Structure formats: C-alpha cells, structure tokens
Amino acid sequence: MKKTLIIYLLFTLTATGFSQTEKLLVPSDLKQQTIVTEPVTLRKGYFRTGLVLNYRVADRYFDNSGDKQYYRTSSWGSKASYGITLQYGLSDRFQIDVLTEYMNTLQEISNTEISAATNTSVTTVSKQKGIGLGDSHVSLKYQIIQEKERKFSLTGRLKATFPTGKKNPGNIKSENVYDLPVGDGTYAVGLNISARKIAYPWSFSGYLAYTYNFTGKKVFGTTDLTEKKFSFGNLIESGLNGNLHLNEWIVFGNEVNFYHEGQGKAETQPPTLIPASWALSYEPGLIFQVHRFRLGETVRIPVVGRNVPADPLYMLFAQYIF
C-alpha cells in the first residue's frame, strides 16, 4: 500500500511539473517575443498589423563625384510616407505581407531676378506638393532552413510592387505650380535571401536582395504631357544586422546597409535624368516590446554615396500581433 501511494505521488508530481513547463509555451506568451527571440516568420494563424512612418528633409546630397553638397539655398523640400502593414502566418514557415503607403511630398523653390533697366529685384516662389496613395507591395516569405538551437535560419522572400500611386503631375496651373506624382509608375519584382543566428542576448543576420524594374510610361515635366517610356535601373541591396537585448523588453538594433541602383532610361530624355546611384548607410535603432505591442524607431544615416540624399531618414513603427 505504501509503495502504491509513493508511486502515485511521484506520477502526480511529474505530471504537475510537465504542466508547469507547458504553461510557459501558451500562444499568449509566444506572441510577446521580441525581434531577437521570435521566429523569422509568423507562426501559423498569427496576424500582425502595423503603422510605419518614414520622414526626410531635403538639405544635402551626394553628387556624381561622391562629394556632399547642399541643395540650392533657394530650394527646400521634405518627403514623408505613412505605411500600413498586414502580416499573416500561412504556416509556421510561410508568411504573407501586404504594405500600402500614403505619401506627403513638399517642394519649394524661390527664384530672384534683377532687372537691369530698373535695378530692382523680383522674387517668385513656386510650391509643389504631392499627397495621396502611393505604390503597394506584396511579399511571400518562406523559411528554407528553420532556426534551431546552435543553427541558423535561411529565409527567402519574393516581393512584387504594384503602381497604385498617381504617376503623373496633376492640377497643373503653370510650369512651376502643380501637384507632384506620388507613385513610381512601374511594376517591380524582387528576391531576398537572408540568414539569422541567435546567440542570446544577441541576434545576427545578413541579407542580399535584387529588384528588377519593368518598363513603364509616365509624363516628364509639365510642358509636354505625352507619356514617355522609361525604366529605373535594377537594384542590388545587402546588409548586416546585430540586435542586442538591453533588458527583457528593449532591443538595441544596428545595421550596415549598402545598395546600388543601375542607370535608368527614359524616352527622349537625357541619361542624367535617372542616374546610377549607390549608398552605404548605418542604421541604429531602439525597439520596445510591451506584451503584444511593439514600438520602434530607427535612423538611416548615409555615410558615403553618389547621386543620393545625404540627409538622415527617420523611421517610426508600431505593431500589434493578434
């Protein structure tokens, strides 16, 4: 009888121990993982939505020689995009992403001319703005190699861009007063291969991406409203990333990013209209995880480049997982 009682107690304690361990793995806990500890793709049935803000002021740029220059003192501009992201786990290894953007672009140019006859100056100010729905993107992401302890993950992503944004200038009142386009006006398809390794409290990752831009048609300028064929140069992008847990809910992110976009072409337009460009940038950031809610802020700082903006690109995002 005593032996039977002891065996019963042992089974009871063992079952209790297993139930306590299993309790740590309930879905509500899995949905609170940070960008360091979560899988590279959403688990099956998980849904995440988010808002993304990108903002940059036009002040300086890298010229064709790679030198940092200021824009003309009589010009000023800014560009902001507000994105809505939807992510869904089709399986534990397969994820679909949808992103659409609302654009807000402003450009202001001031010109001063001096009349030789009257020796007086006349200043004219032209303002262009572009507000509206931008282009949309759909991505399919698949874990080729799943991440296990002491191993790494290998993930492939196929991305398609659809020209849903207005591609031509509108509301043209004069040569210098009109609404800017908010879309690129062309389809694109891209392939991304990335790898990640977790060494808690660190995670290390790297990626290589290629984007092919199809030929499109749009208007260049405001005097000739005939649509011309054009194509952007194809894009190659790569990056190395290291994320560090500062505590259980704050992650310090670091990324070094490089991209190169080839020479574009436009019918009846000079080659310099869509020049080849490249940039090497550093991107630090902080990501906060509070239960299922995630808030992040990063700054992409161009270090060197050619024919690209030299001003920082500020990014804020907020996400919630269901």
MINU-216682 format. One line per 2 residues: number of its first residue (from 0); their letters; for each residue x, y, z of C-alpha. Coordinates in steps of 0.5 Angstrom, whole numbers, plus 500, padded with zeros to 3 digits. Layout:
NUM) A) X/Y/Z  ...
END
This chain:
0) MK) 500/500/500  506/505/502
2) KT) 509/503/495  503/504/491
4) LI) 502/511/495  509/513/493
6) IY) 509/511/486  502/515/486
8) LL) 505/521/489  511/521/484
10) FT) 507/521/478  503/527/481
12) LT) 509/531/482  512/529/475
14) AT) 505/531/471  505/537/475
16) GF) 512/539/473  510/538/466
18) SQ) 504/542/466  508/548/469
20) TE) 513/547/464  508/547/458
22) KL) 505/553/461  511/557/459
24) LV) 509/556/452  502/558/451
26) PS) 501/562/445  500/569/449
28) DL) 507/568/451  509/567/444
30) KQ) 506/573/442  510/577/447
32) QT) 517/575/444  522/581/442
34) IV) 525/581/435  531/578/438
36) TE) 527/572/440  522/571/435
38) PV) 522/566/429  524/570/423
40) TL) 517/568/420  510/569/424
42) RK) 507/562/427  501/559/423
44) GY) 495/563/424  498/569/427
46) FR) 496/576/425  500/583/426
48) TG) 499/590/423  503/596/424
50) LV) 504/603/422  510/606/419
52) LN) 513/613/418  519/615/414
54) YR) 521/622/414  527/626/411
56) VA) 528/633/410  532/635/403
58) DR) 538/639/405  544/636/403
60) YF) 546/631/398  552/627/395
62) DN) 554/629/388  556/625/382
64) SG) 563/625/385  561/623/392
66) DK) 562/630/395  557/632/400
68) QY) 554/638/397  548/643/400
70) YR) 542/644/395  541/651/393
72) TS) 540/656/398  533/658/395
74) SW) 530/651/395  527/647/401
76) GS) 523/640/401  521/634/405
78) KA) 518/627/404  514/623/409
80) SY) 511/616/408  505/613/412
82) GI) 505/606/411  500/601/413
84) TL) 503/594/414  499/587/415
86) QY) 503/580/416  500/573/417
88) GL) 503/567/418  500/562/413
90) SD) 504/556/416  510/556/421
92) RF) 515/557/416  511/561/411
94) QI) 508/568/411  505/574/407
96) DV) 506/581/408  502/587/405
98) LT) 504/594/405  501/600/402
100) EY) 503/608/403  500/615/404
102) MN) 505/620/401  506/627/403
104) TL) 512/631/399  513/638/399
106) QE) 518/642/395  519/650/395
108) IS) 524/654/390  525/661/391
110) NT) 528/665/385  530/672/385
112) EI) 532/676/378  535/683/378
114) SA) 532/688/372  538/692/369
116) AT) 533/697/367  530/699/374
118) NT) 535/696/378  530/692/382
120) SV) 529/685/384  523/681/383
122) TT) 523/674/387  518/669/385
124) VS) 516/663/390  514/656/387
126) KQ) 511/651/391  510/643/389
128) KG) 506/638/393  504/631/393
130) IG) 499/628/397  496/621/396
132) LG) 496/614/396  503/611/394
134) DS) 505/605/391  503/598/394
136) HV) 508/592/396  506/584/397
138) SL) 511/580/400  512/572/401
140) KY) 517/570/406  519/562/407
142) QI) 524/559/412  528/555/408
144) IQ) 532/553/414  529/553/420
146) EK) 532/556/426  534/551/432
148) ER) 539/551/437  546/552/435
150) KF) 544/553/428  542/559/424
152) SL) 536/560/419  535/561/412
154) TG) 530/565/409  527/567/402
156) RL) 523/573/400  519/574/394
158) KA) 517/581/393  512/585/388
160) TF) 511/592/387  504/595/384
162) PT) 504/602/381  498/604/385
164) GK) 500/611/386  499/617/382
166) KN) 505/617/377  504/624/373
168) PG) 504/631/375  497/634/376
170) NI) 493/640/378  498/644/373
172) KS) 497/651/374  504/654/371
174) EN) 510/651/369  512/651/377
176) VY) 506/651/380  503/643/380
178) DL) 502/637/384  508/632/385
180) PV) 507/625/383  506/620/389
182) GD) 508/614/385  514/611/381
184) GT) 509/609/375  512/602/374
186) YA) 512/595/377  518/591/380
188) VG) 519/584/383  525/583/388
190) LN) 528/577/391  531/577/398
192) IS) 536/572/401  537/573/409
194) AR) 540/569/414  540/569/422
196) KI) 543/567/428  541/568/435
198) AY) 546/568/441  542/571/446
200) PW) 542/577/448  545/578/441
202) SF) 542/576/434  546/577/428
204) SG) 543/577/421  545/579/414
206) YL) 541/579/407  542/580/400
208) AY) 537/583/395  536/584/388
210) TY) 530/588/385  528/588/377
212) NF) 524/594/375  520/593/369
214) TG) 519/599/364  513/604/365
216) KK) 510/610/362  509/617/365
218) VF) 510/624/364  516/628/365
220) GT) 515/635/366  509/640/365
222) TD) 510/643/359  510/636/355
224) LT) 504/632/358  506/626/353
226) EK) 507/620/357  514/617/355
228) KF) 517/610/356  522/609/362
230) SF) 525/604/367  529/605/373
232) GN) 536/602/374  535/595/377
234) LI) 537/595/385  542/591/389
236) ES) 542/591/396  545/588/402
238) GL) 546/589/410  549/586/416
240) NG) 545/587/423  546/586/430
242) NL) 541/586/435  542/587/443
244) HL) 537/586/449  539/591/453
246) NE) 534/588/458  528/584/457
248) WI) 524/589/453  528/594/450
250) VF) 533/592/444  538/596/441
252) GN) 539/595/434  545/596/429
254) EV) 545/595/421  550/597/416
256) NF) 547/598/409  549/598/402
258) YH) 545/599/396  547/600/388
260) EG) 541/602/383  543/602/376
262) QG) 543/607/370  535/608/368
264) KA) 533/610/362  527/615/359
266) ET) 525/616/352  527/623/349
268) QP) 530/625/356  538/625/358
270) PT) 541/620/361  543/624/367
272) LI) 535/624/369  535/618/372
274) PA) 543/617/374  546/611/377
276) SW) 547/611/385  549/608/391
278) AL) 550/609/398  553/606/405
280) SY) 549/607/411  549/606/418
282) EP) 542/605/422  542/605/429
284) GL) 535/604/433  531/602/439
286) IF) 525/597/439  521/597/445
288) QV) 516/590/447  511/591/451
290) HR) 507/585/451  504/584/444
292) FR) 505/591/443  512/593/439
294) LG) 514/600/438  521/602/434
296) ET) 525/608/432  531/608/427
298) VR) 535/613/424  539/611/417
300) IP) 545/615/416  548/616/409
302) VV) 556/615/410  558/616/403
304) GR) 555/615/396  553/618/390
306) NV) 547/621/387  543/620/393
308) PA) 540/624/399  546/626/405
310) DP) 540/627/410  538/622/415
312) LY) 532/618/414  528/618/420
314) ML) 523/612/421  518/610/427
316) FA) 514/604/427  508/601/432
318) QY) 506/594/431  501/589/435
320) IF) 500/582/434  493/578/435
END
